[in-house]
Amino acid sequence: MIRRALVLFLAALLPLLAGAGQAQAAGYRYWSFWERDGEQWTYATQGPSTARPYDGDVQGFRFSVSENSADAAKPRGTADFATICAKTPAKDGTKRVALVLDFGTAADAPSGERPPANRTACAQIPENATTADALASVAKPLRYNTNALLCAIAGYPEKGCGEQVSADDTKQTPEKEKPASGSGPSVGLIAGIGAVVLLAAAAFWQARRRHAR
């Protein structure tokens, strides 16, 4: 009976420990790339350096923290080509691409940085140009990493590139209030382990009583 109580204790403790690690994960902080399909935003199937938009297309970029493309935040604001490119007349040998640049929220910003105001722009570029070319024509400086991942638009953010962040990082806690890195398990985890320990102790005590009889 004592052995059984210990087995039950471990069986309850292991999922708790595993869940604690998962609870800390929030995703990655990065620029997501979107294409406008009618009235909806759809996550782009290729990167801006290879995508070649057509004249009249609307494309968007959103800076946020997300786990994957399924839960990525979409660009906000006006996304109408006629409105964005109203003052850019058509020109032979070029195409016009409407861009929606959403710099995200303060909660998604890296520590010490503040997102610029969202904006739109009409890029007039050569007919064979890519989305990256369109972006470079209206939103410099751009920053890429060695794997050609887009890290910054119009200089934002100043540093970092697709880094993994925890749930605590998205709460924007003041620096002086943040716990030190590797400061140990959370209060919730400690309380949970304590509850499991108490249950195991009760089971152990009952087993001893039965054995004494």
Phi, psi and omega per residue, in radians:
M1 nan -0.674 3.125
I2 -1.104 -0.746 3.137
R3 -1.092 -0.681 3.135
R4 -1.112 -0.690 3.122
A5 -1.104 -0.688 3.126
L6 -1.176 -0.671 3.105
V7 -1.096 -0.749 3.115
L8 -1.103 -0.652 3.110
F9 -1.080 -0.825 -3.137
L10 -1.166 -0.675 3.137
A11 -1.093 -0.600 3.113
A12 -1.392 -0.544 -3.055
L13 -1.333 -0.698 -3.061
L14 -1.074 -0.806 3.084
P15 -1.077 -0.577 3.129
L16 -1.133 -0.762 3.122
L17 -1.154 -0.717 3.138
A18 -1.134 -0.709 -3.133
G19 -1.167 -0.550 -3.131
A20 -1.101 -0.715 3.124
G21 -1.152 -0.675 -3.132
Q22 -1.198 -0.590 -3.086
A23 -1.157 -0.418 -3.109
Q24 -1.405 -0.301 -3.064
A25 -1.371 2.332 3.107
A26 -2.082 -0.469 3.140
G27 2.304 -2.537 -3.080
Y28 -2.249 2.567 3.131
R29 -1.737 1.994 -3.057
Y30 -2.824 2.963 3.040
W31 -1.546 2.083 3.056
S32 -1.669 2.646 -3.037
F33 -2.017 2.256 -3.042
W34 -2.249 2.687 3.052
E35 -2.158 2.493 -3.114
R36 -1.556 2.135 3.126
D37 -2.078 1.675 -3.062
G38 1.196 -2.033 3.136
E39 -1.774 0.126 -3.038
Q40 -2.142 2.609 2.986
W41 -1.551 2.373 3.041
T42 -2.179 2.472 -3.120
Y43 -1.160 2.255 -3.089
A44 -1.101 2.473 -3.128
T45 -1.566 -0.083 3.069
Q46 -2.506 2.927 -3.092
G47 -1.384 2.851 -3.130
P48 -1.107 -0.402 -3.127
S49 -1.345 -0.259 3.131
T50 -2.024 -0.359 3.136
A51 -1.224 2.358 3.124
R52 -2.133 1.668 -3.099
P53 -1.248 2.835 3.087
Y54 -1.750 2.874 3.072
D55 -1.057 2.267 -3.135
G56 1.688 -0.083 3.134
D57 -1.299 2.681 3.046
V58 -2.095 2.205 3.135
Q59 -2.280 2.660 -3.077
G60 -2.392 2.754 3.077
F61 -2.301 2.406 -3.136
R62 -2.345 2.250 3.082
F63 -1.675 2.164 -3.120
S64 -2.876 3.058 3.032
V65 -1.827 2.151 3.128
S66 -2.648 2.759 -3.123
E67 -1.372 -0.690 -3.109
N68 -2.829 -3.074 -3.090
S69 -1.127 -0.443 -3.101
A70 -1.170 -0.567 -3.110
D71 -1.987 0.230 -3.120
A72 -1.172 2.465 3.131
A73 -1.287 2.406 -3.111
K74 -1.544 2.737 3.082
P75 -1.069 2.557 3.117
R76 -1.914 2.888 3.047
G77 1.650 -3.014 -3.091
T78 -1.069 2.313 -3.136
A79 -2.378 0.776 -3.108
D80 -1.953 2.149 -3.075
F81 -1.044 -0.767 -3.092
A82 -1.046 -0.614 3.140
T83 -1.334 -0.807 -3.066
I84 -1.181 -0.681 -3.077
C85 -1.848 0.397 -3.099
A86 -1.044 -0.578 -3.087
K87 -1.739 0.241 3.135
T88 -2.103 1.673 -3.099
P89 -1.209 2.699 3.102
A90 -1.121 2.601 -3.113
K91 -2.508 2.372 -3.119
D92 -1.009 2.432 3.100
G93 1.416 0.053 3.134
T94 -2.294 2.976 3.028
K95 -2.374 2.726 3.141
R96 -1.983 2.286 3.137
V97 -2.183 2.170 3.105
A98 -1.484 2.231 -3.105
L99 -2.034 2.336 3.064
V100 -1.947 2.057 -3.078
L101 -1.947 1.892 -3.127
D102 -1.903 1.920 -3.057
F103 -1.450 0.123 3.030
G104 1.426 -2.935 -3.080
T105 -1.873 2.941 3.109
A106 -1.102 -0.545 -3.132
A107 -1.177 -0.454 -3.141
D108 -1.603 -0.176 -3.071
A109 -1.241 2.546 3.041
P110 -1.096 2.746 -3.127
S111 -0.987 2.263 3.095
G112 1.506 0.011 -3.132
E113 -2.069 2.707 3.116
R114 -2.228 2.296 -3.100
P115 -1.168 2.417 3.058
P116 -1.180 2.965 3.099
A117 -1.184 2.485 3.094
N118 -1.132 2.670 -3.136
R119 -2.699 2.891 3.052
T120 -2.119 2.795 3.132
A121 -2.703 2.597 3.075
C122 -1.886 1.965 -3.124
A123 -1.643 2.171 3.062
Q124 -1.886 1.967 -2.959
I125 -2.357 2.894 3.088
P126 -1.002 2.698 -3.039
E127 -1.045 -0.527 -3.118
N128 -1.685 0.189 -3.078
A129 -1.293 2.749 3.133
T130 -1.664 3.047 3.064
T131 -1.112 -0.632 3.101
A132 -1.060 -0.657 3.095
D133 -1.137 -0.728 3.133
A134 -1.093 -0.768 -3.136
L135 -1.113 -0.732 -3.124
A136 -1.138 -0.461 -3.100
S137 -1.363 -0.283 -3.069
V138 -2.272 -0.164 -3.021
A139 -2.434 0.737 3.062
K140 -1.296 2.731 -0.034
P141 -1.464 2.502 3.035
L142 -1.738 2.711 3.094
R143 -2.391 2.295 3.119
Y144 -2.142 2.731 3.031
N145 -1.662 -3.052 -3.066
T146 -1.180 -0.291 3.110
N147 -1.717 0.272 3.115
A148 1.166 0.375 3.057
L149 -1.399 2.288 3.125
L150 -1.217 2.079 -3.062
C151 -1.810 -0.598 -3.070
A152 -2.582 2.475 3.041
I153 -2.101 2.298 -3.090
A154 0.924 0.629 3.094
G155 1.362 0.112 -3.126
Y156 -2.043 2.304 -0.103
P157 -1.346 2.902 -3.102
E158 -1.219 -0.509 -3.140
K159 -2.554 2.975 -3.125
G160 1.528 2.733 3.138
C161 -2.862 1.733 3.077
G162 1.108 0.505 -3.078
E163 -1.296 2.620 3.084
Q164 -1.357 2.423 -3.137
V165 -2.242 2.734 3.113
S166 -1.718 2.974 3.128
A167 -1.057 -0.618 -3.135
D168 -1.125 -0.567 -3.100
D169 -1.171 -0.434 -3.082
T170 -1.523 -0.042 -3.124
K171 -1.538 -0.131 3.108
Q172 0.965 0.759 3.081
T173 -1.211 2.379 3.112
P174 -0.919 2.542 -3.033
E175 -0.963 -0.691 -3.084
K176 -1.227 -0.322 -3.120
E177 -1.679 -0.146 -3.108
K178 -1.291 2.397 3.093
P179 -1.214 2.662 3.119
A180 -1.135 2.639 3.138
S181 -1.052 2.346 3.135
G182 1.204 0.565 -3.057
S183 -1.381 0.009 3.049
G184 1.965 -3.098 -3.071
P185 -1.204 2.721 -3.141
S186 -1.304 2.909 3.122
V187 -1.077 -0.700 3.127
G188 -1.072 -0.708 3.138
L189 -1.148 -0.753 -3.138
I190 -1.089 -0.762 3.137
A191 -1.098 -0.703 -3.139
G192 -1.132 -0.742 3.120
I193 -1.140 -0.682 3.115
G194 -1.065 -0.693 3.134
A195 -1.129 -0.716 3.137
V196 -1.142 -0.706 3.121
V197 -1.067 -0.741 3.129
L198 -1.102 -0.713 3.104
L199 -1.110 -0.726 3.140
A200 -1.147 -0.678 3.127
A201 -1.119 -0.703 3.117
A202 -1.115 -0.733 3.124
A203 -1.127 -0.686 3.127
F204 -1.110 -0.742 -3.125
W205 -1.139 -0.750 3.101
Q206 -1.115 -0.669 3.127
A207 -1.109 -0.687 3.131
R208 -1.134 -0.706 3.135
R209 -1.090 -0.776 -3.138
R210 -1.132 -0.667 -3.123
H211 -1.176 -0.607 -3.128
A212 -1.205 -0.495 3.113
R213 -1.265 nan nan
